[in-house]
């Protein structure tokens, strides 16, 4: 029997009666046994941390771990370790592996790799075979093995009819379909946001029009088919507006925003630094403000780090040749907390659980203990020493931020940063 | 001031107005030198320069090579289509291999925007950007402005229109930056498909009609239609392009004033400009070429003197 006592923890859980109260929390065998102003238990292992805050475990709806096939970028075990140390108790792992996770076997592999880990690993299955956008993958089979959603990661579904069929087909088992909001014939070979900075740098631009067109199309399809659509990483003012209107109409649509798009803009590109080569690209300040507003008013359902480790060979190169993506787990909370404050950050990091069919565990006596431990006032400049990922491609290097995770308690295990 | 504010020439964006004037004054001197019977000076006798051309070029490479030789530098040339480099070695490795043979300066043309900026952060040599994708081609802009200065006495206050494919053009971008720094007013003109959507946000106005643009300007810089740079079709045919954006003698004569016609070369005769325009006295195309050598000598000389200065 294991007993753990968290001392003087400020509970951040809007749904709990202990919200914003400083409490001691006694955990016994993975269950919250008691919450009180002062608990004494000599048998319990006691955890006392400066300015300790506790919330429901955070969930990231878009992370990439490279395994299988791209282990030089990241392995599942180190990826999950990074997630735990960054405060995440659950991650949805994208299918952008080699081979692409488009089958039952792929899902089983990931589930087996995540077995017994403090962090819950949830596979996202590819929507189409090899994410090539031609034939539907075996969605039901993957769903039965534990895939929580389906999407081709950054590959837009070009064929409108294919997305229509996917949305219809997945309804039989309540499957959640994701569609990258980027119309490829307009985005073409763009590498950054099309705006003043792309003009000044001579880099090919991805117009926000590409996002607007694809979201418009997808929402029309959703209206026709019914079903559940999740739009990952909205990045433009126009995109937010479209989703807002669709929600008013009553469509079953959700969307996320990447913390990069919420905090950074394409002004960062000045030096051709490939760490800022992201998809969707960093947009303008006007887009960023619209994203913040969308998150605040509930148009945007949650925030993802869109964690994507890329090995140095694919980043330390000419801008056009570099791969898109940034790691994000480690900097996610600090960047977000600095931008929107603690309560909103916590809300944004747990909100998508329900949409992805993951249980939320309230911070109440009798609940399963799935907790994130953090200090919202830890002030630091994010630097390479804060990176736990195998790849170091962070868009947040050098960014001053406030807020850092201590770790998690999940699956009866306590993981703390040393 | 007798020193550049930078250690590399990566783009006009990165240098000051004073730098440009210093380069011009230095070029004045070298222009006099290259018109002497003995065209060579020993200024860069102990400097080795590598010309790295990852993209095809004839005139820019020749112009640089000539400038280097007239300054008595040791010169090595490396040409590789980007595809063969992509097969294996990275850009940094390629360049470091060459630098390990004790090279002081690199003149580089590369198909990717920002390649020079990227390289400058990772290698130890002075870099001159000889064109990086659709980003910058600073020596071309310098020689263009130098040629305007030579013909019209000054660049400040002049009205310059750049005509053609602005979207894919490093020449246009560098010219815009240089002309603005020197106080000229800039318009771009061409089919809207070849104009960056946000061009007006960088202080440049757009005129869709060629005649109106020419009536407005003192100088027209006619860019080459770069079919090789376009991966899709931006206009239906060259014929149609010429009908709308080609300059012929009749058009030029009907303006009621004498404008200066420039072209960075190579000319597609009968496309951007007709032969009678190219060969007219209003065109300063060959002066541009000649000034190119003087400008490149000036740039190399000024950057090399910084290397020597840093070493001392």
Boltz contact constraints between the chains, C-beta under 6 A:
constraints:
  - contact:
      token1: [A, 195]
      token2: [B, 198]
      max_distance: 6.0
  - contact:
      token1: [A, 196]
      token2: [B, 198]
      max_distance: 6.0
  - contact:
      token1: [A, 196]
      token2: [B, 201]
      max_distance: 6.0
  - contact:
      token1: [A, 199]
      token2: [B, 196]
      max_distance: 6.0
  - contact:
      token1: [A, 199]
      token2: [B, 198]
      max_distance: 6.0
  - contact:
      token1: [A, 199]
      token2: [B, 202]
      max_distance: 6.0
  - contact:
      token1: [A, 201]
      token2: [B, 113]
      max_distance: 6.0
  - contact:
      token1: [A, 202]
      token2: [B, 113]
      max_distance: 6.0
  - contact:
      token1: [A, 202]
      token2: [B, 133]
      max_distance: 6.0
  - contact:
      token1: [A, 202]
      token2: [B, 134]
      max_distance: 6.0
  - contact:
      token1: [A, 202]
      token2: [B, 135]
      max_distance: 6.0
  - contact:
      token1: [A, 202]
      token2: [B, 173]
      max_distance: 6.0
  - contact:
      token1: [A, 203]
      token2: [B, 113]
      max_distance: 6.0
  - contact:
      token1: [A, 272]
      token2: [B, 114]
      max_distance: 6.0
  - contact:
      token1: [A, 272]
      token2: [B, 117]
      max_distance: 6.0
  - contact:
      token1: [A, 272]
      token2: [B, 118]
      max_distance: 6.0
  - contact:
      token1: [A, 318]
      token2: [B, 112]
      max_distance: 6.0
  - contact:
      token1: [A, 318]
      token2: [B, 115]
      max_distance: 6.0
  - contact:
      token1: [A, 318]
      token2: [B, 118]
      max_distance: 6.0
  - contact:
      token1: [A, 319]
      token2: [B, 114]
      max_distance: 6.0
  - contact:
      token1: [A, 320]
      token2: [B, 112]
      max_distance: 6.0
